[in-house]
Amino acid sequence: MKKTFSLLLLSFTSLISAQAFKGKGDIKFDIAANIQNGGSGIRLSNDYGLGENISIGVVGSYLLSVSRDELDNKPDFSDRVDIKARFNANLGNVFNIDEKVDIYPGLDLGLRNFGAHLGVRYFFTEGFGIVSEIGFPIAKYKPEATGFERLNNQFVFNIGASFNL
């Protein structure tokens, strides 16, 4: 019985073929927690494959929980939200690692800065995986940003789910 079960399990798992980045025409949708100094929230992103190792996309984030400032003020909607256009170099196949894994460095242009990011996606099945990404500003539009202007304008960490569309 053990041998039969093991054989069935091995056969079933070999049929599952998840691929992290397929190249041109590939579409990814991520939903993740956004964690940064002074707040946390939700992040949504969509990436579209233009070529074997290139994708472009859009990212939106909204901070749900934000620390009050020294004067006990709460941030406005415009302080909590950020939208970015992005470019990724999908390098999973370049590094010749498991096809379920994609490592993607990239650049983004947002409402508050020009920045960079580094992310990793791992797909368990053809349609579902996990994503983790860090991001940081390279050039801030307002270098002397203070208070709530620093939200979405600093180092951020994201972790969540990724879906193939």
C-alpha positions as CSV (number, residue, x, y, z in Angstrom):
1,M,0.0,0.0,0.0
2,K,2.8,2.4,0.9
3,K,4.5,1.7,-2.5
4,T,1.3,2.3,-4.4
5,F,0.6,5.6,-2.5
6,S,4.2,6.7,-3.1
7,L,4.0,5.9,-6.8
8,L,0.7,7.8,-7.2
9,L,2.1,10.8,-5.3
10,L,5.3,10.9,-7.4
11,S,3.2,10.6,-10.6
12,F,0.9,13.4,-9.6
13,T,3.6,15.8,-8.5
14,S,5.5,15.2,-11.8
15,L,2.4,16.4,-13.7
16,I,2.5,19.7,-11.9
17,S,4.5,22.1,-14.0
18,A,4.7,25.6,-12.6
19,Q,6.7,28.2,-14.4
20,A,7.5,31.6,-12.7
21,F,8.1,33.7,-15.9
22,K,7.1,32.5,-19.4
23,G,8.3,35.5,-21.4
24,K,6.3,37.5,-24.0
25,G,2.6,37.7,-23.2
26,D,3.0,36.4,-19.6
27,I,0.8,38.3,-17.1
28,K,1.3,38.3,-13.3
29,F,-0.9,39.8,-10.6
30,D,0.4,40.2,-7.1
31,I,-1.3,41.1,-3.9
32,A,0.9,41.7,-0.9
33,A,1.4,43.3,2.4
34,N,3.4,46.6,2.2
35,I,5.6,47.1,5.3
36,Q,7.7,50.3,5.8
37,N,8.8,52.6,8.6
38,G,5.7,54.4,10.0
39,G,3.1,52.3,8.3
40,S,1.8,49.2,6.7
41,G,-0.8,48.5,4.0
42,I,-1.7,46.6,0.8
43,R,0.1,46.5,-2.5
44,L,-1.3,45.4,-5.8
45,S,0.9,44.9,-8.9
46,N,0.4,43.7,-12.5
47,D,3.3,42.8,-14.8
48,Y,3.2,42.0,-18.5
49,G,5.9,40.1,-20.3
50,L,7.3,41.9,-23.4
51,G,10.1,39.4,-24.2
52,E,12.0,36.4,-22.9
53,N,13.4,38.4,-19.9
54,I,11.6,41.8,-19.9
55,S,8.4,42.9,-18.3
56,I,6.6,46.2,-17.6
57,G,3.9,46.9,-15.1
58,V,2.1,49.1,-12.7
59,V,2.1,49.0,-8.9
60,G,-0.3,50.6,-6.5
61,S,-0.1,50.7,-2.7
62,Y,-2.2,52.1,0.1
63,L,-1.1,52.4,3.7
64,L,-3.9,51.2,6.0
65,S,-2.1,51.6,9.3
66,V,0.0,54.7,9.7
67,S,1.7,56.1,12.8
68,R,0.6,59.6,13.9
69,D,3.1,62.4,13.7
70,E,4.6,64.3,16.7
71,L,1.5,66.6,16.7
72,D,-0.9,63.6,16.7
73,N,-2.0,64.3,13.1
74,K,-3.1,61.6,10.7
75,P,-2.0,61.4,7.1
76,D,-4.3,62.4,4.2
77,F,-5.2,60.0,1.4
78,S,-2.5,61.5,-0.8
79,D,0.1,60.7,1.8
80,R,-1.1,57.0,2.0
81,V,-1.3,56.2,-1.7
82,D,1.4,55.6,-4.3
83,I,1.3,54.5,-7.9
84,K,4.3,53.5,-10.0
85,A,5.2,52.4,-13.5
86,R,7.9,49.7,-13.5
87,F,10.4,47.8,-15.7
88,N,11.6,44.3,-14.7
89,A,14.5,42.2,-15.9
90,N,13.2,38.6,-15.2
91,L,16.4,36.6,-14.6
92,G,15.2,33.2,-13.4
93,N,16.3,31.4,-16.6
94,V,19.5,33.4,-16.9
95,F,20.7,32.1,-13.5
96,N,19.5,28.6,-14.6
97,I,17.6,28.0,-11.4
98,D,14.4,26.1,-10.9
99,E,11.7,27.2,-13.5
100,K,9.3,27.8,-10.6
101,V,11.5,30.7,-9.4
102,D,11.9,34.1,-10.9
103,I,14.3,36.7,-9.7
104,Y,13.6,40.2,-11.0
105,P,15.5,43.4,-10.4
106,G,13.9,46.5,-11.8
107,L,13.3,50.2,-11.9
108,D,10.2,52.2,-11.1
109,L,8.9,55.7,-11.6
110,G,6.3,56.8,-9.0
111,L,4.5,59.7,-7.6
112,R,7.2,60.4,-5.0
113,N,10.5,59.1,-6.5
114,F,12.5,57.2,-9.1
115,G,13.5,53.9,-7.5
116,A,14.6,50.4,-7.8
117,H,13.3,47.0,-6.6
118,L,14.4,43.4,-6.3
119,G,11.9,40.7,-6.1
120,V,11.5,36.9,-6.1
121,R,8.5,34.8,-7.1
122,Y,8.0,31.1,-6.4
123,F,5.1,29.3,-8.0
124,F,3.7,26.2,-6.4
125,T,1.2,25.5,-9.2
126,E,0.7,26.9,-12.7
127,G,-1.5,29.7,-11.3
128,F,-0.5,30.4,-7.7
129,G,2.8,31.4,-6.0
130,I,4.3,33.7,-3.4
131,V,6.2,36.9,-4.0
132,S,8.6,38.9,-1.9
133,E,10.0,42.3,-3.0
134,I,12.1,45.1,-1.5
135,G,12.1,48.6,-2.9
136,F,14.0,51.8,-2.3
137,P,14.3,55.3,-3.8
138,I,17.2,56.3,-5.9
139,A,16.2,59.9,-6.5
140,K,13.4,61.5,-4.4
141,Y,11.4,64.3,-6.0
142,K,11.6,66.1,-2.7
143,P,14.9,65.2,-1.1
144,E,14.2,67.1,2.1
145,A,10.9,65.2,2.7
146,T,9.6,65.3,6.3
147,G,6.8,63.8,8.2
148,F,4.2,62.0,6.1
149,E,6.1,62.9,2.9
150,R,8.5,60.1,3.8
151,L,5.7,57.5,3.5
152,N,6.1,55.5,0.2
153,N,9.3,57.4,-0.2
154,Q,11.7,55.1,1.7
155,F,12.8,51.4,1.9
156,V,9.8,49.1,1.7
157,F,9.3,45.3,2.1
158,N,6.4,43.5,0.4
159,I,5.3,39.9,0.8
160,G,2.3,38.2,-0.5
161,A,0.6,36.0,-3.2
162,S,1.3,35.9,-7.0
163,F,-1.1,34.7,-9.7
164,N,-0.7,33.9,-13.4
165,L,-3.5,35.4,-15.4
